[in-house]
Amino acid sequence: MEAALTAGGLAGLGPWILLDRNLKRVVLGIGVLGNAINLGVLTAGQAEEEPGSGGRREPPS
């Protein structure tokens, strides 16, 4: 849950920094936006644990 909030915050912060006229801030905004995209992809790919399994997942049969 925290990773999704962080990705959302970075995704909002990246374009805001990117729209500045200063070249350093434009480059920083691109970097922040790239990190937001990577974190969003990693967060979306996480498997949810089954209730009562203690975090263990059964292998596919």
All heavy atoms as TSV, in Angstrom:
chain	resi	resn	atom	element	x	y	z
A	1	MET	N	N	0.816	-1.189	0.000
A	1	MET	CA	C	0.000	0.000	0.000
A	1	MET	C	C	0.862	1.257	0.000
A	1	MET	O	O	0.567	2.210	-0.695
A	1	MET	CB	C	-0.927	-0.060	1.223
A	1	MET	CG	C	-1.806	1.129	1.379
A	1	MET	SD	S	-3.056	1.151	0.121
A	1	MET	CE	C	-3.960	2.572	0.587
A	2	GLU	N	N	1.936	1.227	0.824
A	2	GLU	CA	C	2.798	2.404	0.900
A	2	GLU	C	C	3.513	2.655	-0.415
A	2	GLU	O	O	3.747	3.804	-0.786
A	2	GLU	CB	C	3.824	2.244	2.031
A	2	GLU	CG	C	3.226	2.225	3.409
A	2	GLU	CD	C	2.773	0.831	3.815
A	2	GLU	OE1	O	3.179	-0.132	3.146
A	2	GLU	OE2	O	2.016	0.717	4.779
A	3	ALA	N	N	3.880	1.586	-1.106
A	3	ALA	CA	C	4.578	1.746	-2.381
A	3	ALA	C	C	3.666	2.384	-3.428
A	3	ALA	O	O	4.116	3.171	-4.258
A	3	ALA	CB	C	5.091	0.396	-2.877
A	4	ALA	N	N	2.379	2.065	-3.375
A	4	ALA	CA	C	1.442	2.658	-4.324
A	4	ALA	C	C	1.270	4.155	-4.058
A	4	ALA	O	O	1.187	4.951	-4.994
A	4	ALA	CB	C	0.088	1.944	-4.240
A	5	LEU	N	N	1.238	4.527	-2.779
A	5	LEU	CA	C	1.141	5.953	-2.444
A	5	LEU	C	C	2.405	6.697	-2.846
A	5	LEU	O	O	2.334	7.835	-3.316
A	5	LEU	CB	C	0.876	6.121	-0.950
A	5	LEU	CG	C	-0.487	5.666	-0.454
A	5	LEU	CD1	C	-0.561	5.766	1.063
A	5	LEU	CD2	C	-1.576	6.476	-1.098
A	6	THR	N	N	3.550	6.054	-2.656
A	6	THR	CA	C	4.813	6.673	-3.049
A	6	THR	C	C	4.880	6.845	-4.560
A	6	THR	O	O	5.309	7.891	-5.055
A	6	THR	CB	C	5.994	5.813	-2.562
A	6	THR	OG1	O	5.880	5.629	-1.152
A	6	THR	CG2	C	7.314	6.475	-2.883
A	7	ALA	N	N	4.459	5.818	-5.306
A	7	ALA	CA	C	4.456	5.915	-6.762
A	7	ALA	C	C	3.517	7.023	-7.229
A	7	ALA	O	O	3.848	7.779	-8.146
A	7	ALA	CB	C	4.046	4.573	-7.371
A	8	GLY	N	N	2.378	7.146	-6.587
A	8	GLY	CA	C	1.440	8.212	-6.940
A	8	GLY	C	C	1.994	9.590	-6.629
A	8	GLY	O	O	1.818	10.536	-7.402
A	9	GLY	N	N	2.659	9.705	-5.503
A	9	GLY	CA	C	3.271	10.983	-5.142
A	9	GLY	C	C	4.377	11.378	-6.107
A	9	GLY	O	O	4.485	12.541	-6.518
A	10	LEU	N	N	5.201	10.412	-6.460
A	10	LEU	CA	C	6.277	10.688	-7.427
A	10	LEU	C	C	5.711	11.001	-8.806
A	10	LEU	O	O	6.249	11.843	-9.530
A	10	LEU	CB	C	7.236	9.496	-7.511
A	10	LEU	CG	C	8.135	9.254	-6.302
A	10	LEU	CD1	C	8.931	7.971	-6.498
A	10	LEU	CD2	C	9.051	10.420	-6.067
A	11	ALA	N	N	4.628	10.319	-9.173
A	11	ALA	CA	C	4.006	10.575	-10.473
A	11	ALA	C	C	3.391	11.970	-10.528
A	11	ALA	O	O	3.285	12.567	-11.588
A	11	ALA	CB	C	2.941	9.518	-10.764
A	12	GLY	N	N	2.978	12.491	-9.401
A	12	GLY	CA	C	2.471	13.857	-9.367
A	12	GLY	C	C	3.575	14.887	-9.296
A	12	GLY	O	O	3.473	15.982	-9.861
A	13	LEU	N	N	4.659	14.557	-8.608
A	13	LEU	CA	C	5.770	15.477	-8.431
A	13	LEU	C	C	6.620	15.603	-9.692
A	13	LEU	O	O	7.115	16.689	-10.012
A	13	LEU	CB	C	6.639	15.007	-7.263
A	13	LEU	CG	C	7.818	15.862	-6.864
A	13	LEU	CD1	C	7.317	17.198	-6.353
A	13	LEU	CD2	C	8.648	15.153	-5.812
A	14	GLY	N	N	6.779	14.503	-10.433
A	14	GLY	CA	C	7.634	14.498	-11.626
A	14	GLY	C	C	7.243	15.529	-12.671
A	14	GLY	O	O	8.077	16.365	-13.063
A	15	PRO	N	N	6.013	15.528	-13.146
A	15	PRO	CA	C	5.624	16.535	-14.147
A	15	PRO	C	C	5.668	17.969	-13.619
A	15	PRO	O	O	5.962	18.897	-14.361
A	15	PRO	CB	C	4.192	16.149	-14.511
A	15	PRO	CG	C	4.067	14.735	-14.149
A	15	PRO	CD	C	4.982	14.524	-12.987
A	16	TRP	N	N	5.402	18.148	-12.318
A	16	TRP	CA	C	5.444	19.483	-11.741
A	16	TRP	C	C	6.866	20.037	-11.795
A	16	TRP	O	O	7.077	21.200	-12.140
A	16	TRP	CB	C	4.930	19.417	-10.303
A	16	TRP	CG	C	4.874	20.743	-9.615
A	16	TRP	CD1	C	4.099	21.807	-9.964
A	16	TRP	CD2	C	5.618	21.135	-8.477
A	16	TRP	NE1	N	4.325	22.842	-9.085
A	16	TRP	CE2	C	5.259	22.447	-8.164
A	16	TRP	CE3	C	6.556	20.487	-7.676
A	16	TRP	CZ2	C	5.795	23.130	-7.090
A	16	TRP	CZ3	C	7.085	21.173	-6.612
A	16	TRP	CH2	C	6.701	22.482	-6.339
A	17	ILE	N	N	7.856	19.211	-11.483
A	17	ILE	CA	C	9.256	19.626	-11.574
A	17	ILE	C	C	9.660	19.767	-13.046
A	17	ILE	O	O	10.411	20.670	-13.417
A	17	ILE	CB	C	10.167	18.620	-10.852
A	17	ILE	CG1	C	9.883	18.603	-9.364
A	17	ILE	CG2	C	11.632	18.951	-11.078
A	17	ILE	CD1	C	10.632	17.532	-8.602
A	18	LEU	N	N	9.150	18.883	-13.878
A	18	LEU	CA	C	9.512	18.847	-15.294
A	18	LEU	C	C	9.108	20.121	-16.039
A	18	LEU	O	O	9.762	20.511	-17.007
A	18	LEU	CB	C	8.837	17.632	-15.935
A	18	LEU	CG	C	9.147	17.271	-17.371
A	18	LEU	CD1	C	10.596	16.849	-17.491
A	18	LEU	CD2	C	8.261	16.150	-17.839
A	19	LEU	N	N	8.066	20.805	-15.600
A	19	LEU	CA	C	7.557	21.972	-16.311
A	19	LEU	C	C	8.304	23.267	-15.995
A	19	LEU	O	O	7.897	24.333	-16.442
A	19	LEU	CB	C	6.064	22.145	-16.021
A	19	LEU	CG	C	5.180	21.058	-16.617
A	19	LEU	CD1	C	3.746	21.222	-16.147
A	19	LEU	CD2	C	5.251	21.083	-18.125
A	20	ASP	N	N	9.398	23.187	-15.261
A	20	ASP	CA	C	10.187	24.376	-14.950
A	20	ASP	C	C	11.106	24.702	-16.125
A	20	ASP	O	O	11.401	23.851	-16.960
A	20	ASP	CB	C	11.015	24.115	-13.687
A	20	ASP	CG	C	11.553	25.380	-13.074
A	20	ASP	OD1	O	11.288	26.463	-13.615
A	20	ASP	OD2	O	12.227	25.282	-12.027
A	21	ARG	N	N	11.559	25.951	-16.205
A	21	ARG	CA	C	12.435	26.363	-17.309
A	21	ARG	C	C	13.890	25.999	-17.058
A	21	ARG	O	O	14.686	25.955	-17.983
A	21	ARG	CB	C	12.334	27.865	-17.528
A	21	ARG	CG	C	11.038	28.258	-18.166
A	21	ARG	CD	C	11.026	29.750	-18.409
A	21	ARG	NE	N	9.876	30.103	-19.196
A	21	ARG	CZ	C	9.966	30.745	-20.356
A	21	ARG	NH1	N	11.119	31.116	-20.818
A	21	ARG	NH2	N	8.875	31.011	-21.022
A	22	ASN	N	N	14.242	25.764	-15.813
A	22	ASN	CA	C	15.616	25.441	-15.476
A	22	ASN	C	C	15.940	24.020	-15.947
A	22	ASN	O	O	15.215	23.070	-15.637
A	22	ASN	CB	C	15.797	25.555	-13.955
A	22	ASN	CG	C	17.236	25.457	-13.515
A	22	ASN	OD1	O	18.119	25.228	-14.329
A	22	ASN	ND2	N	17.451	25.631	-12.223
A	23	LEU	N	N	17.047	23.866	-16.677
A	23	LEU	CA	C	17.394	22.570	-17.264
A	23	LEU	C	C	17.660	21.523	-16.193
A	23	LEU	O	O	17.301	20.357	-16.362
A	23	LEU	CB	C	18.619	22.727	-18.174
A	23	LEU	CG	C	19.085	21.459	-18.889
A	23	LEU	CD1	C	17.997	20.940	-19.810
A	23	LEU	CD2	C	20.361	21.716	-19.660
A	24	LYS	N	N	18.257	21.929	-15.079
A	24	LYS	CA	C	18.526	20.969	-14.006
A	24	LYS	C	C	17.231	20.399	-13.447
A	24	LYS	O	O	17.145	19.203	-13.156
A	24	LYS	CB	C	19.316	21.634	-12.881
A	24	LYS	CG	C	20.729	21.971	-13.253
A	24	LYS	CD	C	21.431	22.657	-12.096
A	24	LYS	CE	C	22.824	23.093	-12.515
A	24	LYS	NZ	N	23.511	23.810	-11.433
A	25	ARG	N	N	16.213	21.238	-13.303
A	25	ARG	CA	C	14.935	20.756	-12.782
A	25	ARG	C	C	14.198	19.896	-13.803
A	25	ARG	O	O	13.476	18.963	-13.428
A	25	ARG	CB	C	14.074	21.925	-12.335
A	25	ARG	CG	C	14.641	22.567	-11.062
A	25	ARG	CD	C	13.757	23.649	-10.543
A	25	ARG	NE	N	12.444	23.133	-10.219
A	25	ARG	CZ	C	11.918	23.153	-9.004
A	25	ARG	NH1	N	12.595	23.650	-8.014
A	25	ARG	NH2	N	10.713	22.679	-8.801
A	26	VAL	N	N	14.380	20.186	-15.082
A	26	VAL	CA	C	13.767	19.351	-16.122
A	26	VAL	C	C	14.366	17.950	-16.068
A	26	VAL	O	O	13.643	16.949	-16.097
A	26	VAL	CB	C	13.954	19.985	-17.515
A	26	VAL	CG1	C	13.554	19.016	-18.609
A	26	VAL	CG2	C	13.149	21.261	-17.630
A	27	VAL	N	N	15.682	17.866	-15.950
A	27	VAL	CA	C	16.348	16.561	-15.872
A	27	VAL	C	C	15.931	15.836	-14.590
A	27	VAL	O	O	15.681	14.625	-14.605
A	27	VAL	CB	C	17.878	16.739	-15.959
A	27	VAL	CG1	C	18.601	15.442	-15.672
A	27	VAL	CG2	C	18.268	17.274	-17.326
A	28	LEU	N	N	15.845	16.566	-13.478
A	28	LEU	CA	C	15.405	15.966	-12.225
A	28	LEU	C	C	13.961	15.466	-12.345
A	28	LEU	O	O	13.634	14.377	-11.850
A	28	LEU	CB	C	15.514	16.981	-11.089
A	28	LEU	CG	C	15.130	16.502	-9.702
A	28	LEU	CD1	C	16.087	15.426	-9.231
A	28	LEU	CD2	C	15.113	17.661	-8.738
A	29	GLY	N	N	13.104	16.217	-13.005
A	29	GLY	CA	C	11.721	15.791	-13.198
A	29	GLY	C	C	11.610	14.525	-14.025
A	29	GLY	O	O	10.792	13.653	-13.739
A	30	ILE	N	N	12.457	14.409	-15.056
A	30	ILE	CA	C	12.469	13.182	-15.865
A	30	ILE	C	C	12.900	11.994	-15.020
A	30	ILE	O	O	12.320	10.906	-15.108
A	30	ILE	CB	C	13.381	13.364	-17.094
A	30	ILE	CG1	C	12.757	14.369	-18.060
A	30	ILE	CG2	C	13.629	12.028	-17.788
A	30	ILE	CD1	C	13.673	14.773	-19.199
A	31	GLY	N	N	13.909	12.207	-14.171
A	31	GLY	CA	C	14.366	11.125	-13.292
A	31	GLY	C	C	13.313	10.700	-12.289
A	31	GLY	O	O	13.101	9.511	-12.051
A	32	VAL	N	N	12.633	11.668	-11.693
A	32	VAL	CA	C	11.582	11.359	-10.716
A	32	VAL	C	C	10.421	10.638	-11.396
A	32	VAL	O	O	9.883	9.664	-10.867
A	32	VAL	CB	C	11.103	12.652	-10.018
A	32	VAL	CG1	C	9.829	12.407	-9.219
A	32	VAL	CG2	C	12.190	13.192	-9.115
A	33	LEU	N	N	10.056	11.092	-12.578
A	33	LEU	CA	C	8.966	10.446	-13.307
A	33	LEU	C	C	9.333	9.015	-13.710
A	33	LEU	O	O	8.499	8.107	-13.637
A	33	LEU	CB	C	8.604	11.275	-14.540
A	33	LEU	CG	C	7.285	10.973	-15.229
A	33	LEU	CD1	C	6.130	11.071	-14.249
A	33	LEU	CD2	C	7.078	11.912	-16.393
A	34	GLY	N	N	10.577	8.803	-14.112
A	34	GLY	CA	C	11.030	7.447	-14.443
A	34	GLY	C	C	10.982	6.526	-13.239
A	34	GLY	O	O	10.575	5.356	-13.339
A	35	ASN	N	N	11.381	7.036	-12.067
A	35	ASN	CA	C	11.310	6.229	-10.852
A	35	ASN	C	C	9.870	5.925	-10.470
A	35	ASN	O	O	9.571	4.834	-9.980
A	35	ASN	CB	C	12.021	6.942	-9.701
A	35	ASN	CG	C	13.519	6.830	-9.811
A	35	ASN	OD1	O	14.041	5.841	-10.312
A	35	ASN	ND2	N	14.211	7.852	-9.342
A	36	ALA	N	N	8.970	6.873	-10.698
A	36	ALA	CA	C	7.559	6.639	-10.401
A	36	ALA	C	C	6.996	5.532	-11.286
A	36	ALA	O	O	6.236	4.678	-10.810
A	36	ALA	CB	C	6.764	7.923	-10.603
A	37	ILE	N	N	7.376	5.537	-12.541
A	37	ILE	CA	C	6.894	4.498	-13.459
A	37	ILE	C	C	7.419	3.133	-13.034
A	37	ILE	O	O	6.674	2.144	-12.987
A	37	ILE	CB	C	7.285	4.837	-14.902
A	37	ILE	CG1	C	6.512	6.064	-15.373
A	37	ILE	CG2	C	7.052	3.648	-15.829
A	37	ILE	CD1	C	6.999	6.633	-16.682
A	38	ASN	N	N	8.708	3.056	-12.707
A	38	ASN	CA	C	9.296	1.778	-12.278
A	38	ASN	C	C	8.641	1.272	-10.994
A	38	ASN	O	O	8.330	0.081	-10.878
A	38	ASN	CB	C	10.801	1.927	-12.068
A	38	ASN	CG	C	11.545	2.024	-13.364
A	38	ASN	OD1	O	11.095	1.528	-14.386
A	38	ASN	ND2	N	12.704	2.653	-13.325
A	39	LEU	N	N	8.437	2.139	-10.035
A	39	LEU	CA	C	7.811	1.736	-8.779
A	39	LEU	C	C	6.364	1.313	-8.993
A	39	LEU	O	O	5.885	0.368	-8.370
A	39	LEU	CB	C	7.895	2.870	-7.765
A	39	LEU	CG	C	7.462	2.559	-6.346
A	39	LEU	CD1	C	8.289	1.425	-5.767
A	39	LEU	CD2	C	7.599	3.790	-5.485
A	40	GLY	N	N	5.664	1.995	-9.908
A	40	GLY	CA	C	4.295	1.601	-10.217
A	40	GLY	C	C	4.212	0.228	-10.858
A	40	GLY	O	O	3.325	-0.569	-10.527
A	41	VAL	N	N	5.147	-0.075	-11.744
A	41	VAL	CA	C	5.167	-1.395	-12.385
A	41	VAL	C	C	5.484	-2.473	-11.357
A	41	VAL	O	O	4.859	-3.541	-11.341
A	41	VAL	CB	C	6.184	-1.409	-13.545
A	41	VAL	CG1	C	6.440	-2.811	-14.032
A	41	VAL	CG2	C	5.688	-0.541	-14.682
A	42	LEU	N	N	6.451	-2.220	-10.482
A	42	LEU	CA	C	6.779	-3.201	-9.452
A	42	LEU	C	C	5.634	-3.410	-8.478
A	42	LEU	O	O	5.366	-4.534	-8.043
A	42	LEU	CB	C	8.031	-2.758	-8.689
A	42	LEU	CG	C	9.345	-2.863	-9.447
A	42	LEU	CD1	C	10.477	-2.253	-8.635
A	42	LEU	CD2	C	9.652	-4.302	-9.774
A	43	THR	N	N	4.943	-2.353	-8.128
A	43	THR	CA	C	3.814	-2.457	-7.216
A	43	THR	C	C	2.665	-3.234	-7.859
A	43	THR	O	O	2.010	-4.045	-7.201
A	43	THR	CB	C	3.327	-1.057	-6.809
A	43	THR	OG1	O	4.414	-0.348	-6.229
A	43	THR	CG2	C	2.188	-1.134	-5.826
A	44	ALA	N	N	2.435	-3.000	-9.132
A	44	ALA	CA	C	1.342	-3.689	-9.823
A	44	ALA	C	C	1.633	-5.176	-9.986
A	44	ALA	O	O	0.709	-5.987	-10.066
A	44	ALA	CB	C	1.108	-3.058	-11.191
A	45	GLY	N	N	2.896	-5.555	-10.009
A	45	GLY	CA	C	3.256	-6.952	-10.221
A	45	GLY	C	C	3.326	-7.779	-8.957
A	45	GLY	O	O	3.570	-8.982	-9.018
A	46	GLN	N	N	3.131	-7.183	-7.799
A	46	GLN	CA	C	3.212	-7.942	-6.555
A	46	GLN	C	C	1.991	-8.824	-6.409
A	46	GLN	O	O	0.866	-8.405	-6.641
A	46	GLN	CB	C	3.290	-7.000	-5.352
A	46	GLN	CG	C	4.606	-6.310	-5.211
A	46	GLN	CD	C	4.633	-5.398	-4.000
A	46	GLN	OE1	O	3.597	-5.114	-3.420
A	46	GLN	NE2	N	5.801	-4.944	-3.642
A	47	ALA	N	N	2.241	-10.060	-5.981
A	47	ALA	CA	C	1.139	-10.996	-5.741
A	47	ALA	C	C	0.570	-10.755	-4.353
A	47	ALA	O	O	1.297	-10.509	-3.397
A	47	ALA	CB	C	1.641	-12.426	-5.856
A	48	GLU	N	N	-0.731	-10.805	-4.235
A	48	GLU	CA	C	-1.370	-10.630	-2.941
A	48	GLU	C	C	-1.403	-11.980	-2.233
A	48	GLU	O	O	-1.655	-13.007	-2.842
A	48	GLU	CB	C	-2.784	-10.100	-3.115
A	48	GLU	CG	C	-2.825	-8.718	-3.723
A	48	GLU	CD	C	-4.228	-8.159	-3.765
A	48	GLU	OE1	O	-5.077	-8.662	-3.005
A	48	GLU	OE2	O	-4.446	-7.245	-4.558
A	49	GLU	N	N	-1.144	-11.943	-0.934
A	49	GLU	CA	C	-1.153	-13.186	-0.183
A	49	GLU	C	C	-2.586	-13.606	0.122
A	49	GLU	O	O	-3.475	-12.785	0.281
A	49	GLU	CB	C	-0.363	-13.038	1.108
A	49	GLU	CG	C	-0.895	-11.999	2.063
A	49	GLU	CD	C	-0.022	-11.854	3.270
A	49	GLU	OE1	O	1.158	-11.555	3.087
A	49	GLU	OE2	O	-0.538	-12.052	4.375
A	50	GLU	N	N	-2.777	-14.907	0.202
A	50	GLU	CA	C	-4.101	-15.443	0.493
A	50	GLU	C	C	-4.369	-15.321	1.990
A	50	GLU	O	O	-3.469	-15.479	2.801
A	50	GLU	CB	C	-4.168	-16.905	0.062
A	50	GLU	CG	C	-3.961	-17.093	-1.426
A	50	GLU	CD	C	-3.859	-18.556	-1.796
A	50	GLU	OE1	O	-4.139	-19.419	-0.939
A	50	GLU	OE2	O	-3.476	-18.836	-2.932
A	51	PRO	N	N	-5.601	-15.050	2.390
A	51	PRO	CA	C	-5.908	-14.918	3.817
A	51	PRO	C	C	-5.669	-16.236	4.544
A	51	PRO	O	O	-6.052	-17.301	4.069
A	51	PRO	CB	C	-7.379	-14.547	3.850
A	51	PRO	CG	C	-7.819	-14.349	2.445
A	51	PRO	CD	C	-6.740	-14.794	1.542
A	52	GLY	N	N	-5.003	-16.162	5.682
A	52	GLY	CA	C	-4.773	-17.353	6.489
A	52	GLY	C	C	-3.609	-18.208	6.022
A	52	GLY	O	O	-3.328	-19.230	6.591
A	53	SER	N	N	-2.905	-17.795	4.977
A	53	SER	CA	C	-1.804	-18.619	4.488
A	53	SER	C	C	-0.499	-18.267	5.147
A	53	SER	O	O	0.506	-18.951	4.950
A	53	SER	CB	C	-1.678	-18.471	2.971
A	53	SER	OG	O	-1.273	-17.160	2.650
A	54	GLY	N	N	-0.454	-17.166	5.912
A	54	GLY	CA	C	0.786	-16.750	6.557
A	54	GLY	C	C	1.807	-16.236	5.554
A	54	GLY	O	O	2.988	-16.237	5.828
A	55	GLY	N	N	1.360	-15.839	4.386
A	55	GLY	CA	C	2.260	-15.316	3.372
A	55	GLY	C	C	2.804	-16.381	2.442
A	55	GLY	O	O	3.500	-16.097	1.495
A	56	ARG	N	N	2.511	-17.660	2.738
A	56	ARG	CA	C	3.013	-18.750	1.880
A	56	ARG	C	C	2.019	-19.003	0.753
A	56	ARG	O	O	0.822	-18.960	0.945
A	56	ARG	CB	C	3.196	-20.022	2.702
A	56	ARG	CG	C	4.274	-19.898	3.747
A	56	ARG	CD	C	4.468	-21.234	4.424
A	56	ARG	NE	N	3.220	-21.695	5.021
A	56	ARG	CZ	C	2.924	-21.589	6.296
A	56	ARG	NH1	N	3.756	-21.023	7.124
A	56	ARG	NH2	N	1.781	-22.049	6.758
A	57	ARG	N	N	2.550	-19.265	-0.403
A	57	ARG	CA	C	1.699	-19.577	-1.550
A	57	ARG	C	C	1.973	-20.994	-1.995
A	57	ARG	O	O	3.109	-21.463	-1.980
A	57	ARG	CB	C	1.975	-18.609	-2.701
A	57	ARG	CG	C	1.578	-17.184	-2.362
A	57	ARG	CD	C	1.896	-16.221	-3.467
A	57	ARG	NE	N	1.469	-16.714	-4.746
A	57	ARG	CZ	C	1.918	-16.260	-5.908
A	57	ARG	NH1	N	2.803	-15.309	-5.926
A	57	ARG	NH2	N	1.483	-16.747	-7.043
A	58	GLU	N	N	0.929	-21.680	-2.385
A	58	GLU	CA	C	1.073	-23.043	-2.883
A	58	GLU	C	C	1.622	-23.000	-4.307
A	58	GLU	O	O	1.216	-22.150	-5.103
A	58	GLU	CB	C	-0.286	-23.751	-2.873
A	58	GLU	CG	C	-0.852	-23.967	-1.484
A	58	GLU	CD	C	-0.024	-24.927	-0.676
A	58	GLU	OE1	O	0.509	-25.905	-1.246
A	58	GLU	OE2	O	0.108	-24.704	0.543
A	59	PRO	N	N	2.522	-23.915	-4.633
A	59	PRO	CA	C	3.010	-23.948	-6.018
A	59	PRO	C	C	1.902	-24.382	-6.965
A	59	PRO	O	O	1.014	-25.154	-6.571
A	59	PRO	CB	C	4.142	-24.975	-5.978
A	59	PRO	CG	C	3.916	-25.776	-4.755
A	59	PRO	CD	C	3.152	-24.914	-3.794
A	60	PRO	N	N	1.933	-23.898	-8.205
A	60	PRO	CA	C	0.891	-24.310	-9.151
A	60	PRO	C	C	0.993	-25.794	-9.472
A	60	PRO	O	O	2.088	-26.351	-9.546
A	60	PRO	CB	C	1.157	-23.460	-10.389
A	60	PRO	CG	C	2.548	-22.985	-10.240
A	60	PRO	CD	C	2.886	-22.980	-8.800
A	61	SER	N	N	-0.136	-26.447	-9.626
A	61	SER	CA	C	-0.112	-27.886	-9.900
A	61	SER	C	C	-0.399	-28.172	-11.351
A	61	SER	O	O	-0.782	-27.369	-12.126
A	61	SER	CB	C	-1.131	-28.610	-9.034
A	61	SER	OG	O	-2.380	-27.996	-9.115
